[in-house]
Amino acid sequence: AHIKPFKHLFQSSDYCLLSTEINPDLIDYIIRTCERYQTQVFIKPSSIHSFPENLFSKTTYFIPSSYELDCLIPGNMPLEEKAEQLFQKGCPNVIVTLGGNGCYLKNRQYSLHIPAANFNIVDTTGAANCFIAALAVSLSKGSPLLYAISYATYAAGISITLPGVQTSFPDRQQLEIYLDEIQDLYRSLS
């Protein structure tokens, strides 16, 4: 009932960003709807200790924090091995956010640590959400994945310099100031 009136939005959307802080049946329904309309799915696995196995292959970008990754795959193995396990479950892109240590990308092409942008911390509350939103924005402009992650890294970095969540998200003009640094980070990863 919550989604059906808005199904038309999926027809014209390239991406759907989902947090798992909603009803699991609703998540399943949204992902199946995205699959029907070939809308790529970003999952932020918040407040969960499991994710349905059949949905990994329908999720284009699975983006847990290191804490969320540990909740999903408990144990003492390195995060690279845990990300590999999620990748093996069918998710083509696993990006683990690591706060001040950047992020880790696991996909068919890369097993790669990406450093954080160096900004003074005021409030980190919205950084992961900012990262995911900026990643989607950059990808929607046709950027290669490593560039989009570089762009998102700087967006998240800027966001930690301000208090709040949505109020801390930078706009495109703020990010344009850092385009040279974003490009340098991208070149260092390529």
Order of alpha helices (4+ residues) and beta strands (2+ residues): alpha-beta-alpha-beta-alpha-beta-alpha-alpha-beta-beta-beta-alpha-alpha-alpha-alpha
